[in-house]
Amino acid sequence: MKGEIIRLGKKEIEGFVIPIGKVNLVFARTDKGLVGCGAFDVMALEKFGYAAAKVRPKGESVGDLDDLMNGEIAAANPSAEKLGIKEGMTGKDAIALL
């Protein structure tokens, strides 16, 4: 597992890349929620009131944190939507709202 601090303005966001077989599980989280790759079930996280959104990659898959930040939000749960996260925005813009 590779962890990294992402700085967006004054915010410090924890980013993670976890190899699972031939792919990576990639996500960035704050105290309010997370933005992750397509492997995340954002509606399941809604059951816990946890804001979550998943990214559609620009390329073949979300392999690293750059792919996550540059991808497009494909789905957001109601808790994430209340924070202003919408389908179509970039992962970077979404994580900045958390």
A tleap script that builds the chain and sets N, CA, C and O, in Angstrom:
source leaprc.protein.ff14SB
mol = sequence {
  NMET LYS GLY GLU ILE ILE ARG LEU GLY LYS
  LYS GLU ILE GLU GLY PHE VAL ILE PRO ILE
  GLY LYS VAL ASN LEU VAL PHE ALA ARG THR
  ASP LYS GLY LEU VAL GLY CYS GLY ALA PHE
  ASP VAL MET ALA LEU GLU LYS PHE GLY TYR
  ALA ALA ALA LYS VAL ARG PRO LYS GLY GLU
  SER VAL GLY ASP LEU ASP ASP LEU MET ASN
  GLY GLU ILE ALA ALA ALA ASN PRO SER ALA
  GLU LYS LEU GLY ILE LYS GLU GLY MET THR
  GLY LYS ASP ALA ILE ALA LEU CLEU
}
set mol.1.N position { 0.856 -1.176 0.000 }
set mol.1.CA position { 0.000 0.000 0.000 }
set mol.1.C position { 0.893 1.226 0.000 }
set mol.1.O position { 1.882 1.295 0.729 }
set mol.2.N position { 0.529 2.187 -0.825 }
set mol.2.CA position { 1.265 3.441 -0.896 }
set mol.2.C position { 0.332 4.565 -0.446 }
set mol.2.O position { -0.731 4.767 -1.032 }
set mol.3.N position { 0.732 5.291 0.589 }
set mol.3.CA position { -0.026 6.433 1.065 }
set mol.3.C position { 0.704 7.715 0.727 }
set mol.3.O position { 1.934 7.752 0.685 }
set mol.4.N position { -0.060 8.761 0.486 }
set mol.4.CA position { 0.538 10.032 0.081 }
set mol.4.C position { -0.360 11.177 0.553 }
set mol.4.O position { -1.584 11.048 0.569 }
set mol.5.N position { 0.247 12.273 0.930 }
set mol.5.CA position { -0.519 13.479 1.285 }
set mol.5.C position { -0.653 14.334 0.030 }
set mol.5.O position { 0.336 14.655 -0.630 }
set mol.6.N position { -1.889 14.696 -0.285 }
set mol.6.CA position { -2.191 15.582 -1.410 }
set mol.6.C position { -2.566 16.929 -0.822 }
set mol.6.O position { -3.406 17.005 0.075 }
set mol.7.N position { -1.960 17.974 -1.310 }
set mol.7.CA position { -2.275 19.315 -0.829 }
set mol.7.C position { -3.100 20.057 -1.880 }
set mol.7.O position { -2.685 20.214 -3.029 }
set mol.8.N position { -4.273 20.505 -1.453 }
set mol.8.CA position { -5.140 21.335 -2.290 }
set mol.8.C position { -5.442 22.591 -1.494 }
set mol.8.O position { -6.259 22.571 -0.574 }
set mol.9.N position { -4.787 23.670 -1.848 }
set mol.9.CA position { -4.920 24.887 -1.055 }
set mol.9.C position { -4.384 24.632 0.337 }
set mol.9.O position { -3.241 24.201 0.494 }
set mol.10.N position { -5.190 24.894 1.346 }
set mol.10.CA position { -4.787 24.666 2.733 }
set mol.10.C position { -5.140 23.267 3.226 }
set mol.10.O position { -4.780 22.890 4.341 }
set mol.11.N position { -5.843 22.497 2.399 }
set mol.11.CA position { -6.275 21.164 2.794 }
set mol.11.C position { -5.178 20.135 2.584 }
set mol.11.O position { -4.417 20.193 1.618 }
set mol.12.N position { -5.119 19.199 3.507 }
set mol.12.CA position { -4.276 18.022 3.347 }
set mol.12.C position { -5.190 16.818 3.224 }
set mol.12.O position { -6.003 16.545 4.107 }
set mol.13.N position { -5.048 16.108 2.129 }
set mol.13.CA position { -5.904 14.971 1.819 }
set mol.13.C position { -5.033 13.722 1.786 }
set mol.13.O position { -3.930 13.738 1.240 }
set mol.14.N position { -5.533 12.648 2.369 }
set mol.14.CA position { -4.797 11.388 2.339 }
set mol.14.C position { -5.178 10.620 1.077 }
set mol.14.O position { -6.355 10.375 0.817 }
set mol.15.N position { -4.176 10.248 0.308 }
set mol.15.CA position { -4.397 9.463 -0.894 }
set mol.15.C position { -3.752 8.097 -0.738 }
set mol.15.O position { -2.692 7.973 -0.125 }
set mol.16.N position { -4.393 7.064 -1.295 }
set mol.16.CA position { -3.902 5.694 -1.157 }
set mol.16.C position { -3.989 4.946 -2.474 }
set mol.16.O position { -4.942 5.108 -3.237 }
set mol.17.N position { -2.980 4.124 -2.730 }
set mol.17.CA position { -2.962 3.215 -3.871 }
set mol.17.C position { -2.633 1.841 -3.299 }
set mol.17.O position { -1.548 1.624 -2.760 }
set mol.18.N position { -3.588 0.910 -3.425 }
set mol.18.CA position { -3.426 -0.433 -2.872 }
set mol.18.C position { -3.469 -1.435 -4.028 }
set mol.18.O position { -4.510 -1.603 -4.663 }
set mol.19.N position { -2.342 -2.101 -4.303 }
set mol.19.CA position { -2.351 -3.111 -5.368 }
set mol.19.C position { -3.223 -4.305 -4.966 }
set mol.19.O position { -3.081 -4.855 -3.873 }
set mol.20.N position { -4.126 -4.694 -5.869 }
set mol.20.CA position { -4.942 -5.898 -5.657 }
set mol.20.C position { -4.911 -6.694 -6.965 }
set mol.20.O position { -5.710 -6.459 -7.871 }
set mol.21.N position { -3.996 -7.616 -7.040 }
set mol.21.CA position { -3.834 -8.375 -8.282 }
set mol.21.C position { -3.236 -7.505 -9.365 }
set mol.21.O position { -2.209 -6.860 -9.158 }
set mol.22.N position { -3.878 -7.489 -10.519 }
set mol.22.CA position { -3.361 -6.736 -11.669 }
set mol.22.C position { -3.820 -5.282 -11.697 }
set mol.22.O position { -3.434 -4.529 -12.591 }
set mol.23.N position { -4.634 -4.885 -10.736 }
set mol.23.CA position { -5.155 -3.514 -10.693 }
set mol.23.C position { -4.847 -2.883 -9.337 }
set mol.23.O position { -4.338 -3.545 -8.432 }
set mol.24.N position { -5.156 -1.622 -9.213 }
set mol.24.CA position { -4.982 -0.901 -7.947 }
set mol.24.C position { -6.328 -0.403 -7.440 }
set mol.24.O position { -7.194 -0.005 -8.220 }
set mol.25.N position { -6.488 -0.432 -6.135 }
set mol.25.CA position { -7.612 0.208 -5.457 }
set mol.25.C position { -7.098 1.594 -5.084 }
set mol.25.O position { -6.153 1.717 -4.304 }
set mol.26.N position { -7.712 2.636 -5.635 }
set mol.26.CA position { -7.204 4.008 -5.481 }
set mol.26.C position { -8.292 4.873 -4.865 }
set mol.26.O position { -9.440 4.854 -5.310 }
set mol.27.N position { -7.920 5.638 -3.827 }
set mol.27.CA position { -8.877 6.574 -3.237 }
set mol.27.C position { -8.151 7.680 -2.494 }
set mol.27.O position { -6.987 7.553 -2.115 }
set mol.28.N position { -8.882 8.770 -2.301 }
set mol.28.CA position { -8.406 9.903 -1.500 }
set mol.28.C position { -9.506 10.214 -0.506 }
set mol.28.O position { -10.689 10.193 -0.848 }
set mol.29.N position { -9.107 10.506 0.744 }
set mol.29.CA position { -10.124 10.737 1.771 }
set mol.29.C position { -9.773 11.947 2.621 }
set mol.29.O position { -8.615 12.335 2.774 }
set mol.30.N position { -10.831 12.516 3.159 }
set mol.30.CA position { -10.718 13.598 4.139 }
set mol.30.C position { -11.562 13.185 5.341 }
set mol.30.O position { -12.068 12.064 5.400 }
set mol.31.N position { -11.704 14.081 6.278 }
set mol.31.CA position { -12.549 13.794 7.431 }
set mol.31.C position { -14.033 13.745 7.054 }
set mol.31.O position { -14.845 13.253 7.838 }
set mol.32.N position { -14.406 14.247 5.864 }
set mol.32.CA position { -15.808 14.293 5.443 }
set mol.32.C position { -16.213 13.171 4.497 }
set mol.32.O position { -17.403 12.879 4.376 }
set mol.33.N position { -15.258 12.534 3.824 }
set mol.33.CA position { -15.632 11.505 2.871 }
set mol.33.C position { -14.483 11.112 1.967 }
set mol.33.O position { -13.323 11.419 2.239 }
set mol.34.N position { -14.834 10.414 0.865 }
set mol.34.CA position { -13.796 9.955 -0.058 }
set mol.34.C position { -14.235 10.030 -1.499 }
set mol.34.O position { -15.423 10.038 -1.819 }
set mol.35.N position { -13.229 10.086 -2.365 }
set mol.35.CA position { -13.393 9.938 -3.802 }
set mol.35.C position { -12.516 8.760 -4.179 }
set mol.35.O position { -11.329 8.735 -3.853 }
set mol.36.N position { -13.093 7.783 -4.866 }
set mol.36.CA position { -12.339 6.581 -5.183 }
set mol.36.C position { -12.548 6.112 -6.606 }
set mol.36.O position { -13.323 6.688 -7.369 }
set mol.37.N position { -11.839 5.057 -6.939 }
set mol.37.CA position { -11.967 4.427 -8.249 }
set mol.37.C position { -13.314 3.715 -8.337 }
set mol.37.O position { -14.096 3.729 -7.386 }
set mol.38.N position { -13.573 3.103 -9.470 }
set mol.38.CA position { -14.859 2.455 -9.714 }
set mol.38.C position { -15.149 1.247 -8.851 }
set mol.38.O position { -16.275 0.750 -8.860 }
set mol.39.N position { -14.174 0.757 -8.107 }
set mol.39.CA position { -14.385 -0.413 -7.252 }
set mol.39.C position { -15.222 -0.092 -6.012 }
set mol.39.O position { -15.713 -1.004 -5.347 }
set mol.40.N position { -15.388 1.178 -5.701 }
set mol.40.CA position { -16.118 1.561 -4.495 }
set mol.40.C position { -17.620 1.562 -4.729 }
set mol.40.O position { -18.099 2.037 -5.759 }
set mol.41.N position { -18.354 1.027 -3.769 }
set mol.41.CA position { -19.814 1.035 -3.793 }
set mol.41.C position { -20.266 2.246 -2.968 }
set mol.41.O position { -20.439 2.158 -1.752 }
set mol.42.N position { -20.450 3.361 -3.650 }
set mol.42.CA position { -20.757 4.608 -2.943 }
set mol.42.C position { -22.125 4.561 -2.257 }
set mol.42.O position { -22.327 5.228 -1.242 }
set mol.43.N position { -23.058 3.786 -2.796 }
set mol.43.CA position { -24.375 3.696 -2.159 }
set mol.43.C position { -24.309 2.878 -0.873 }
set mol.43.O position { -25.060 3.148 0.064 }
set mol.44.N position { -23.437 1.899 -0.813 }
set mol.44.CA position { -23.263 1.148 0.432 }
set mol.44.C position { -22.701 2.066 1.515 }
set mol.44.O position { -23.095 1.967 2.677 }
set mol.45.N position { -21.791 2.950 1.146 }
set mol.45.CA position { -21.221 3.889 2.116 }
set mol.45.C position { -22.258 4.903 2.586 }
set mol.45.O position { -22.152 5.432 3.693 }
set mol.46.N position { -23.251 5.176 1.757 }
set mol.46.CA position { -24.334 6.090 2.140 }
set mol.46.C position { -25.095 5.544 3.345 }
set mol.46.O position { -25.589 6.322 4.161 }
set mol.47.N position { -25.197 4.242 3.470 }
set mol.47.CA position { -25.903 3.643 4.603 }
set mol.47.C position { -25.286 4.045 5.939 }
set mol.47.O position { -25.937 3.974 6.982 }
set mol.48.N position { -24.027 4.467 5.895 }
set mol.48.CA position { -23.326 4.912 7.102 }
set mol.48.C position { -23.225 6.440 7.165 }
set mol.48.O position { -22.552 6.984 8.040 }
set mol.49.N position { -23.899 7.131 6.228 }
set mol.49.CA position { -23.851 8.584 6.190 }
set mol.49.C position { -22.500 9.123 5.771 }
set mol.49.O position { -22.142 10.252 6.108 }
set mol.50.N position { -21.736 8.304 5.022 }
set mol.50.CA position { -20.388 8.671 4.612 }
set mol.50.C position { -20.410 9.166 3.169 }
set mol.50.O position { -20.800 8.426 2.266 }
set mol.51.N position { -19.998 10.403 2.950 }
set mol.51.CA position { -19.973 10.992 1.613 }
set mol.51.C position { -18.947 10.264 0.751 }
set mol.51.O position { -17.790 10.117 1.145 }
set mol.52.N position { -19.374 9.811 -0.422 }
set mol.52.CA position { -18.473 9.077 -1.312 }
set mol.52.C position { -18.872 9.279 -2.763 }
set mol.52.O position { -20.051 9.377 -3.104 }
set mol.53.N position { -17.845 9.337 -3.607 }
set mol.53.CA position { -18.047 9.441 -5.050 }
set mol.53.C position { -17.006 8.569 -5.731 }
set mol.53.O position { -15.921 8.338 -5.198 }
set mol.54.N position { -17.356 8.085 -6.928 }
set mol.54.CA position { -16.377 7.298 -7.666 }
set mol.54.C position { -16.111 7.941 -9.015 }
set mol.54.O position { -16.954 8.631 -9.589 }
set mol.55.N position { -14.896 7.682 -9.497 }
set mol.55.CA position { -14.374 8.334 -10.687 }
set mol.55.C position { -14.364 7.384 -11.878 }
set mol.55.O position { -14.045 6.202 -11.751 }
set mol.56.N position { -14.717 7.923 -13.022 }
set mol.56.CA position { -14.550 7.241 -14.307 }
set mol.56.C position { -13.217 7.739 -14.858 }
set mol.56.O position { -13.016 8.949 -14.970 }
set mol.57.N position { -12.298 6.829 -15.205 }
set mol.57.CA position { -10.980 7.272 -15.674 }
set mol.57.C position { -11.034 7.869 -17.073 }
set mol.57.O position { -11.934 7.573 -17.859 }
set mol.58.N position { -10.051 8.718 -17.369 }
set mol.58.CA position { -9.908 9.226 -18.734 }
set mol.58.C position { -9.301 8.164 -19.628 }
set mol.58.O position { -9.584 8.111 -20.825 }
set mol.59.N position { -8.467 7.319 -19.047 }
set mol.59.CA position { -7.833 6.237 -19.795 }
set mol.59.C position { -8.523 4.919 -19.520 }
set mol.59.O position { -9.737 4.860 -19.327 }
set mol.60.N position { -7.730 3.865 -19.505 }
set mol.60.CA position { -8.258 2.513 -19.323 }
set mol.60.C position { -8.749 2.253 -17.907 }
set mol.60.O position { -9.798 1.638 -17.713 }
set mol.61.N position { -7.992 2.722 -16.914 }
set mol.61.CA position { -8.388 2.502 -15.525 }
set mol.61.C position { -7.765 3.568 -14.633 }
set mol.61.O position { -6.887 4.319 -15.058 }
set mol.62.N position { -8.232 3.620 -13.398 }
set mol.62.CA position { -7.636 4.514 -12.403 }
set mol.62.C position { -6.504 3.724 -11.755 }
set mol.62.O position { -6.744 2.846 -10.927 }
set mol.63.N position { -5.279 4.042 -12.135 }
set mol.63.CA position { -4.134 3.296 -11.639 }
set mol.63.C position { -3.355 3.995 -10.555 }
set mol.63.O position { -2.607 3.363 -9.808 }
set mol.64.N position { -3.532 5.325 -10.466 }
set mol.64.CA position { -2.787 6.092 -9.471 }
set mol.64.C position { -3.586 7.336 -9.085 }
set mol.64.O position { -4.690 7.565 -9.579 }
set mol.65.N position { -3.004 8.128 -8.192 }
set mol.65.CA position { -3.720 9.312 -7.690 }
set mol.65.C position { -3.908 10.381 -8.762 }
set mol.65.O position { -4.896 11.115 -8.730 }
set mol.66.N position { -2.977 10.483 -9.711 }
set mol.66.CA position { -3.165 11.437 -10.811 }
set mol.66.C position { -4.388 11.059 -11.642 }
set mol.66.O position { -5.177 11.923 -12.025 }
set mol.67.N position { -4.543 9.758 -11.920 }
set mol.67.CA position { -5.727 9.304 -12.657 }
set mol.67.C position { -7.003 9.633 -11.887 }
set mol.67.O position { -8.012 10.017 -12.479 }
set mol.68.N position { -6.954 9.480 -10.570 }
set mol.68.CA position { -8.116 9.764 -9.725 }
set mol.68.C position { -8.482 11.246 -9.800 }
set mol.68.O position { -9.652 11.592 -9.965 }
set mol.69.N position { -7.495 12.109 -9.680 }
set mol.69.CA position { -7.744 13.553 -9.689 }
set mol.69.C position { -8.215 14.052 -11.048 }
set mol.69.O position { -9.023 14.977 -11.128 }
set mol.70.N position { -7.709 13.438 -12.121 }
set mol.70.CA position { -8.054 13.885 -13.476 }
set mol.70.C position { -9.284 13.208 -14.052 }
set mol.70.O position { -9.803 13.642 -15.080 }
set mol.71.N position { -9.762 12.144 -13.403 }
set mol.71.CA position { -10.953 11.450 -13.882 }
set mol.71.C position { -12.213 12.264 -13.642 }
set mol.71.O position { -12.174 13.348 -13.061 }
set mol.72.N position { -13.320 11.721 -14.099 }
set mol.72.CA position { -14.623 12.396 -14.005 }
set mol.72.C position { -15.516 11.642 -13.028 }
set mol.72.O position { -15.557 10.411 -13.042 }
set mol.73.N position { -16.219 12.366 -12.194 }
set mol.73.CA position { -17.131 11.726 -11.245 }
set mol.73.C position { -18.236 11.022 -12.030 }
set mol.73.O position { -18.958 11.640 -12.813 }
set mol.74.N position { -18.346 9.712 -11.799 }
set mol.74.CA position { -19.351 8.883 -12.466 }
set mol.74.C position { -20.578 8.687 -11.592 }
set mol.74.O position { -21.682 8.501 -12.104 }
set mol.75.N position { -20.396 8.727 -10.269 }
set mol.75.CA position { -21.513 8.547 -9.335 }
set mol.75.C position { -21.143 9.160 -7.994 }
set mol.75.O position { -19.985 9.121 -7.576 }
set mol.76.N position { -22.128 9.717 -7.335 }
set mol.76.CA position { -21.949 10.291 -5.999 }
set mol.76.C position { -23.173 9.924 -5.171 }
set mol.76.O position { -24.296 9.941 -5.674 }
set mol.77.N position { -22.956 9.595 -3.912 }
set mol.77.CA position { -24.104 9.267 -3.071 }
set mol.77.C position { -24.749 10.556 -2.545 }
set mol.77.O position { -24.156 11.628 -2.663 }
set mol.78.N position { -25.944 10.470 -1.973 }
set mol.78.CA position { -26.633 11.680 -1.508 }
set mol.78.C position { -25.821 12.518 -0.509 }
set mol.78.O position { -25.904 13.746 -0.535 }
set mol.79.N position { -25.046 11.881 0.362 }
set mol.79.CA position { -24.225 12.644 1.306 }
set mol.79.C position { -23.178 13.478 0.576 }
set mol.79.O position { -22.899 14.609 0.972 }
set mol.80.N position { -22.595 12.926 -0.490 }
set mol.80.CA position { -21.621 13.670 -1.290 }
set mol.80.C position { -22.309 14.782 -2.083 }
set mol.80.O position { -21.775 15.884 -2.209 }
set mol.81.N position { -23.489 14.487 -2.613 }
set mol.81.CA position { -24.226 15.503 -3.365 }
set mol.81.C position { -24.584 16.695 -2.494 }
set mol.81.O position { -24.589 17.828 -2.976 }
set mol.82.N position { -24.885 16.461 -1.212 }
set mol.82.CA position { -25.195 17.560 -0.289 }
set mol.82.C position { -23.998 18.491 -0.105 }
set mol.82.O position { -24.163 19.661 0.238 }
set mol.83.N position { -22.797 17.970 -0.333 }
set mol.83.CA position { -21.583 18.772 -0.216 }
set mol.83.C position { -21.216 19.458 -1.535 }
set mol.83.O position { -20.218 20.175 -1.610 }
set mol.84.N position { -22.032 19.232 -2.579 }
set mol.84.CA position { -21.817 19.885 -3.866 }
set mol.84.C position { -21.161 19.029 -4.929 }
set mol.84.O position { -20.884 19.517 -6.025 }
set mol.85.N position { -20.908 17.774 -4.637 }
set mol.85.CA position { -20.274 16.889 -5.621 }
set mol.85.C position { -21.325 16.432 -6.621 }
set mol.85.O position { -22.408 15.976 -6.254 }
set mol.86.N position { -20.970 16.570 -7.910 }
set mol.86.CA position { -21.909 16.232 -8.987 }
set mol.86.C position { -21.207 15.379 -10.039 }
set mol.86.O position { -19.995 15.479 -10.233 }
set mol.87.N position { -21.982 14.547 -10.705 }
set mol.87.CA position { -21.451 13.773 -11.820 }
set mol.87.C position { -20.887 14.722 -12.865 }
set mol.87.O position { -21.458 15.779 -13.135 }
set mol.88.N position { -19.756 14.333 -13.453 }
set mol.88.CA position { -19.140 15.128 -14.507 }
set mol.88.C position { -18.013 16.019 -14.038 }
set mol.88.O position { -17.169 16.408 -14.845 }
set mol.89.N position { -17.970 16.357 -12.752 }
set mol.89.CA position { -16.859 17.197 -12.278 }
set mol.89.C position { -15.603 16.336 -12.150 }
set mol.89.O position { -15.697 15.108 -12.138 }
set mol.90.N position { -14.451 16.954 -12.056 }
set mol.90.CA position { -13.213 16.190 -11.924 }
set mol.90.C position { -13.089 15.642 -10.501 }
set mol.90.O position { -13.692 16.155 -9.558 }
set mol.91.N position { -12.294 14.592 -10.383 }
set mol.91.CA position { -12.004 14.050 -9.069 }
set mol.91.C position { -11.372 15.092 -8.158 }
set mol.91.O position { -11.673 15.153 -6.966 }
set mol.92.N position { -10.497 15.906 -8.725 }
set mol.92.CA position { -9.829 16.961 -7.958 }
set mol.92.C position { -10.839 17.972 -7.414 }
set mol.92.O position { -10.773 18.355 -6.246 }
set mol.93.N position { -11.768 18.398 -8.262 }
set mol.93.CA position { -12.792 19.347 -7.804 }
set mol.93.C position { -13.682 18.725 -6.728 }
set mol.93.O position { -14.085 19.394 -5.776 }
set mol.94.N position { -13.980 17.445 -6.895 }
set mol.94.CA position { -14.831 16.764 -5.906 }
set mol.94.C position { -14.124 16.629 -4.560 }
set mol.94.O position { -14.715 16.928 -3.522 }
set mol.95.N position { -12.891 16.192 -4.563 }
set mol.95.CA position { -12.177 16.004 -3.292 }
set mol.95.C position { -11.964 17.345 -2.595 }
set mol.95.O position { -11.892 17.399 -1.367 }
set mol.96.N position { -11.863 18.418 -3.361 }
set mol.96.CA position { -11.708 19.743 -2.753 }
set mol.96.C position { -12.942 20.149 -1.959 }
set mol.96.O position { -12.848 20.975 -1.052 }
set mol.97.N position { -14.104 19.577 -2.288 }
set mol.97.CA position { -15.352 19.890 -1.562 }
set mol.97.C position { -15.501 19.103 -0.262 }
set mol.97.O position { -16.361 19.414 0.562 }
set mol.98.N position { -14.676 18.104 -0.085 }
set mol.98.CA position { -14.784 17.264 1.121 }
set mol.98.C position { -13.966 17.835 2.269 }
set mol.98.O position { -13.942 17.259 3.356 }
savepdb mol mol.pdb
quit
